Amino acid sequence: MQRLLLLFLICINLHAVAAPPGAIVLWPGAPPGGAAPGPQRDSAKGSITQVEQPYLIAHRPAQPNGIAMLLVSGGGYAHIEAGKESGPTARWLQAQGITAFELVYRLPQEGGGVSAPFQDGQCAMRVIRARAAEWGIDPARIGMLGFSAGAHLTGMTAVQADAARYAPVDAVDAVSARPDFAVLLYPVLTMQAPFDTTHAKKQLLGRRPAQAARDALSVELHVDARTPPMFIAQALDDPIAPPENSRLMAAALRRAGVPVEVHLFQHGGHGWGLGKPGSEPAAWPRLLLAWLQAHGWMAQPAG
């Protein structure tokens, strides 16, 4: 109750925390470990940096079907590509009856440190689940969807949902942060050579990290039987995130007995968001809906 009251008080004074109107601020005070000095910067194309106070942007359908998804844009942990990734996808999910939440998280080089984005992802899942009844959400049907580096944040949240990333504030922090399913699109997941060429790896670990640091942030190394089912899609000609990210993750999930569906498109590159009409990656939204229906998270269409 303490956090919910503080969240309400913060949300009616949004200017003080530099979050946009209608945002759901995650932390009831200063975020753990600090944040960017601000003010937040938003480019004309919707790229975000200098996040002072992490928050959610809710997209609530008129007739919610009970499913919710937390969306995490990429940007190599140097910026957040909300304009072409989480924003359009949230509006599409909303049209399907799914309640979507865009996560605006702290970036590791802007004051919060390497743990900051993972703290925000974990906290966001807990806030959504704690307030599920308020928003017409089934607390057992809350997924997480990430793009590129956002898929890394999604993956880390999924495989280490119970990690003690910050000191608990109140009862909300006792709520599970585990997504019921996870969607990884053109993902950055491994920090292992020779697939460690991404900007995300450099932002998180620098150029010559110790092996223990690589292991700690390689998502595929932390998969176990409690890892939620996953849907993975990537293009084989991805010039940013090697397709081995998807292959290594899928292999780890199968070894642990975790359901996984993988789609590797011949062409598509990187950063396709919803997918350019007529391109191979443009099929992923339809494939995702079929996967959600097959697993029982979403009702089969009538007829």
N, C-alpha and C positions, 0 to 999 in steps of 0.2 A: 504493500500500500504506500509506503514512503516513496518508492521510486515513481509509482504511477501519479501520485500527487505532484511530485517535483517535475515530472515530465509535462503535466498539464500546465503548471505555472510557467515552465520554460517556453512551452509552445505558444502561450499568449503574449510572450515578450520576445518574439523571434529575432527582432533586430539586435537584441543584446548578444545573441550567439551566432549571428550572421547566417542563419538558415532561412530558406525561402518561406513565404507564407504557406501554411498547411503542412509543413514538414513535421515529422515525428522525430524529435531529438532523442538520441540513444542514451546519453549519460545524464544523470540528474545533477551533475556538477561538471567540473573539469574532467576530461577523459583521462584515464590512467596513463602515466608516462608522458603526458603533454601533447601538444598539437602545434600546427602551424600558427605563426603569429598573426596571420590573416592580413587584410580581409580576403575572403574566398574570391578566386578568380574564375570566371566563366567565359570561355571564348564564344565567338559568334556561332561556332559549329557544335557547341555543347560539350567542350572539353573542360574539365574541372581540375583546378589545383588549389593549393593553399587552404585546405579544409580545417577550419577552426574547431568546429563541433560536428562530429559525424551525425548523420540523420538518414531517415527513410522518406521517400516520396511514395505515397500510396496511390494505387490505381484500383478503385473499387468498382466492380460491375454492379449494374442495377439489380441483377438477380444472381448473386454469387452461388457457385455450385459446391462450395466448401473447400476447394483446393486453394492453396496459396503458394506463391513462389517468391523467394528473395533473389533479386537479380543483381549481379555484380559485373560491372563493365571492366574491360581491360585498359591497357595503356602503359604496360611495362612497369607498373608501380611508380611511374613518374608523373602520370596524369590519369584522369578517369574519362573514358570515351563514352559518356552517357548519351550524347547527342545521336550517335549512330548505332549504339548497342542496346543498353538497358531501356532507353526511352521508347524507341519504336517497338521493341519486343514487349514491354510492359503494356503498351496500348493494344497490341495484338492479343496478348493473353487476356486482358480485360474483356475484349470482344468475345472470347471463348467462355466467359463466366468465371475465369480464374482471377483471384485477387492477387495483384502483383505489387511488390515493393522494390523500388530502386534503392540500392545502398550507396550512399556517398560516404566513403571511408577515408581515413587518414593515410597519407602516403609516407613511407618509411624515412625519406630524406627531408621531411618537412617538420620535424620536431617531436614526433611520437616514437621514433625508433622502429626497428624491424618488427617488433611485436604488435605495433599499433593496428595495422589492417586486420590481423587475426583476432585481436581483441574486439574490434568493431564487428567482424563477421559473427563471432560467437554471441556477442551481446544482441545483435540484431535478430538472430534466430530466437533467442530467449524472449525478447520483447514481443515478437510476433506471436509466439506460442502462448505467452502469458496473457495476451489480450485477444486470443482467438475468438472467444465467445462474443466479445464486443463487435468484432468485424465479420461475424458469420462464417468463421473458418473452423474446419475440423482439425484439432491439434495433432491428429495422426496422419494428416495429408498436407504437410508443409514441406515443400521442396526448395532446392537452391539451384540456381542456374548461373553459370559464369562463362565469360568470354575471355580467352587468352590469359593474361595475368589474373583476371577475375576468376577464371577457372582454377587457377592455383589457389587463390584464397578460398574458393568454394571447396576444392579438394581437401585442403588442410582442415577446414571446419568439419567436413564429413568424416575424415579418418581420425581426427583427434577432438571429437566433440566434448569430451570430458576433461580436456587439458585445463589445468589451473592457470589461465592466462592473465587473470587479474584478481585482485582481492574482492570478494563478494560485497555488494552494497546492501542488498535486502533480499526478500523472498524471490524476486524475479530471477536472481542468479542461481537459485536452486532448480529452476526449470531446465529441462533438457535443451541443449543447443544442437542436437543431432538432427539434420534434415532427414525426412523420410525417404527421399530420393534426391539424386543430384544429376545435373545436366552439365556436361563439359563440352564447350564449343571451341574449336581450334586452340586446345589447351596448352599452356605451359605447366608442366607438372614435375619434371625431374630436374635436379641440379647436378646430375652426374655427367662427367665427360664421356663421350665427346658431344653430348647434346645440350651442353650448358652455355650456349652461345647467345641466349636471349638477354634483352635489356632487363627483364624482370630479375634474372639471376644477378646481374651486375648491381642493380639497385638494392637487392636484399643482402648480397654476400660480398660484393666487391669483386676484384679480378682474380685473387688467389686465396680463396677461403680454405680453411682446414677441412679435412675429410668429414669430421664430425659435424661441422656446420652444413656441409652439403647434404649429409644424411638426414639431418634434422628437418630440412625443408624440401626433401624429395618425397612427394606425396605417395608414390607407389610403394615406398618402403614401409609405410605405416598402415597398409591395408590389413584388416583382419576380418573375422566372421561377423563383427558388428557393423562393418562399413555398409552404408545403405546402397541399394541398387543404383546403377548409373547408366546414363545414356550419353554416348560420346560421339561427336562428329568432327571430322577434320578433312582437309584436302591434302592429297599426296604431294601436291606442288607448293605446299605452304613454305614460303621463304623465310619466315620468322621463327615459328615453333616447329622443330623437326617432327614429322609424323610419328617418330618413335615415342614421343610423349604419350600418344594415344595407345600405341601398341604395348608399351611397358605397363601402362595402367590396366589395360584390359587383361593382360596376362596375370597380373597380381590379383585382380578381382576374381578371375576364374580359379586360380590356385586356392583362394580363400572360400570358394563356393558362393560368391556374391553374384547375383544376376547382373549381367552387363549386356548392353546392345551397342554395337559399334558400327558407324557408317564412315567409310573412307572414300571420299569422292576423288575421282581422277584429277579434276581441275577445280579451281576456286580460290587458290591463294590464301590470304590471311585477312582477318578483319572484315568479314562479309556480313556481320550482323544478321538480319533476317534473310539475307541473300538477294542478290540482284535477280529480278524476274528473268526466267529462262535459263539461269545458271544451275549447275548441279546442286550447290549448297542451298538453293531456294527450296529444296524438298524437305529440309530438316524440320520446319514447323509441323508439316503434315505427318512426318514420321514420328515426331515426338508425341503428338496427340494419339496416334495409334498405340504407341508404347504405354502411355498413361492409361489408356482404356484397357489394354491387354493385362496390365497389372492390377486393375481394379481401383486405381486412384480417381479415375474419371469414368462417368457412365458411358456406355456404348450409345452411339447415335440411334435414334428411333428408326425402325425399319431395316 
